[in-house]
């Protein structure tokens, strides 16, 4: 186990939610909310604290798409590519985001952990298509140019 990892936040999440095996999903959600991903150090620690095998915790974390084992950026941008958004040209928005942020299909997160860009099957806002979210805030009727403006604003926010 990594002795340099500070488990204080993990302990507070476990204390808040309880160390029952049935709380594992909520505990993982709390950890991811804090770190923006699930650090590898938490798996053996949780196994010991809660009494669940590491394999079971890992299989839970990898079963659900919302969990990430890779660090994510401060701003997580989700581009909807469901039918309504796709037909209304969500792909040029995705391409603009990747170009401006130096990302690719294989590299979703910037090296400085400022941005992560992901595609999702549906954000449930079809009437507002094409839609993106930034940290779960919905931006409707997007275009590549509106996306560039939004990125500019978010980059300025990073400087503050």
C-alpha positions as CSV (number, residue, x, y, z in Angstrom):
1,X,0.0,0.0,0.0
2,X,1.2,3.5,-0.8
3,X,2.2,5.2,2.5
4,X,2.3,8.6,0.9
5,X,-1.4,8.6,-0.1
6,X,-3.5,10.5,2.4
7,X,-6.5,8.5,3.3
8,X,-8.1,11.2,5.5
9,X,-10.8,12.0,3.0
10,X,-11.5,8.3,2.3
11,X,-11.9,7.7,6.0
12,X,-14.3,10.6,6.3
13,X,-16.4,9.2,3.4
14,X,-16.5,5.8,5.0
15,X,-17.4,7.3,8.4
16,X,-20.2,9.3,6.8
17,X,-21.7,6.4,4.7
18,X,-20.8,3.5,7.0
19,X,-18.5,0.6,6.4
20,X,-21.2,-1.8,5.2
21,X,-20.5,-3.7,2.1
22,X,-23.8,-2.4,0.7
23,X,-22.4,1.1,0.8
24,X,-19.5,0.4,-1.6
25,X,-21.1,2.2,-4.6
26,X,-21.9,5.3,-2.6
27,X,-18.3,5.2,-1.1
28,X,-16.8,5.0,-4.5
29,X,-19.0,7.9,-5.7
30,X,-17.8,10.0,-2.8
31,X,-14.2,9.2,-3.4
32,X,-14.5,10.0,-7.1
33,X,-16.3,13.2,-6.4
34,X,-13.4,14.3,-4.3
35,X,-10.5,13.1,-6.5
36,X,-12.3,13.3,-9.9
37,X,-11.3,9.6,-10.3
38,X,-10.7,6.4,-8.3
39,X,-7.0,6.3,-7.3
40,X,-5.5,2.8,-7.4
41,X,-4.4,3.2,-3.7
42,X,-8.1,3.1,-2.5
43,X,-8.8,-0.4,-3.6
44,X,-6.6,-2.3,-1.1
45,X,-7.5,0.2,1.6
46,X,-11.3,-0.1,1.0
47,X,-10.9,-3.9,1.0
48,X,-9.3,-3.8,4.4
49,X,-11.7,-1.2,5.9
50,X,-15.0,-2.7,4.5
51,X,-14.2,-6.4,4.3
52,X,-14.8,-6.8,0.5
53,X,-12.2,-8.3,-1.8
54,X,-10.2,-5.9,-4.0
55,X,-11.5,-7.8,-7.0
56,X,-15.1,-7.2,-6.1
57,X,-14.5,-3.5,-5.5
58,X,-12.6,-3.2,-8.8
59,X,-15.3,-5.1,-10.7
60,X,-17.9,-2.7,-9.3
61,X,-15.8,0.3,-10.2
62,X,-15.2,-1.0,-13.8
63,X,-18.8,-2.1,-14.3
64,X,-20.3,1.4,-14.1
65,X,-19.4,3.9,-16.8
66,X,-19.6,6.8,-14.3
67,X,-16.5,5.6,-12.5
68,X,-13.1,6.4,-13.8
69,X,-9.7,4.8,-12.9
70,X,-7.9,7.6,-14.8
71,X,-7.5,11.2,-13.5
72,X,-9.9,13.6,-15.0
73,X,-9.6,17.3,-15.7
74,X,-10.9,20.1,-13.6
75,X,-13.5,20.7,-16.3
76,X,-15.1,17.5,-17.6
77,X,-16.9,18.2,-20.9
78,X,-19.4,15.6,-22.1
79,X,-20.5,15.8,-25.8
80,X,-23.8,14.2,-26.5
81,X,-23.7,12.0,-29.6
82,X,-27.2,10.6,-29.3
83,X,-29.4,10.6,-32.4
84,X,-30.8,14.1,-32.0
85,X,-27.4,15.6,-31.2
86,X,-25.6,13.7,-33.9
87,X,-28.1,14.7,-36.6
88,X,-27.7,18.4,-35.4
89,X,-24.0,18.2,-35.8
90,X,-22.4,17.3,-32.5
91,X,-19.3,15.8,-34.2
92,X,-17.9,19.1,-35.4
93,X,-18.3,20.4,-31.8
94,X,-16.3,17.4,-30.5
95,X,-13.7,17.9,-33.2
96,X,-13.4,21.6,-32.3
97,X,-13.0,20.8,-28.6
98,X,-10.3,18.2,-29.3
99,X,-8.4,20.6,-31.6
100,X,-8.5,23.5,-29.2
101,X,-7.5,21.5,-26.2
102,X,-4.9,19.3,-27.9
103,X,-6.8,16.1,-27.3
104,X,-7.6,13.1,-29.4
105,X,-10.0,10.1,-29.3
106,X,-7.3,8.2,-27.4
107,X,-6.2,11.1,-25.2
108,X,-9.2,12.5,-23.4
109,X,-7.5,14.4,-20.7
110,X,-5.1,17.3,-20.9
111,X,-1.6,16.7,-19.4
112,X,-2.2,19.5,-16.9
113,X,-5.5,18.0,-15.8
114,X,-7.4,21.1,-16.9
115,X,-9.9,19.5,-19.3
116,X,-11.3,16.1,-20.1
117,X,-13.5,15.6,-23.1
118,X,-15.8,12.6,-23.4
119,X,-18.6,11.5,-25.6
120,X,-21.8,10.1,-24.2
121,X,-24.7,8.3,-25.8
122,X,-27.4,10.6,-24.5
123,X,-27.7,13.5,-22.0
124,X,-31.5,13.4,-22.0
125,X,-31.9,16.9,-23.5
126,X,-32.8,16.0,-27.1
127,X,-35.0,19.1,-27.6
128,X,-31.9,21.3,-26.9
129,X,-29.6,19.5,-29.3
130,X,-26.8,19.6,-29.8
131,X,-25.9,19.6,-26.1
132,X,-22.7,19.5,-24.1
133,X,-22.2,19.6,-20.4
134,X,-19.3,21.0,-18.4
135,X,-19.2,19.5,-14.9
136,X,-22.8,18.6,-15.4
137,X,-24.0,22.1,-16.3
138,X,-26.0,21.9,-19.6
139,X,-25.1,24.1,-22.6
140,X,-27.8,23.8,-25.2
141,X,-27.9,24.5,-29.0
142,X,-24.1,24.5,-29.3
143,X,-22.1,25.2,-32.4
144,X,-18.3,24.9,-32.9
145,X,-18.0,28.7,-32.5
146,X,-20.0,28.8,-29.3
147,X,-17.9,25.9,-28.1
148,X,-14.7,27.9,-28.8
149,X,-16.1,30.9,-26.8
150,X,-16.9,28.6,-23.9
151,X,-13.4,27.1,-23.9
152,X,-12.0,30.6,-23.9
153,X,-14.1,31.5,-20.8
154,X,-13.2,28.3,-19.0
155,X,-9.4,28.8,-19.7
156,X,-9.8,32.3,-18.2
157,X,-11.4,30.8,-15.1
158,X,-8.5,28.4,-14.7
159,X,-6.2,31.4,-14.5
160,X,-8.1,32.9,-11.5
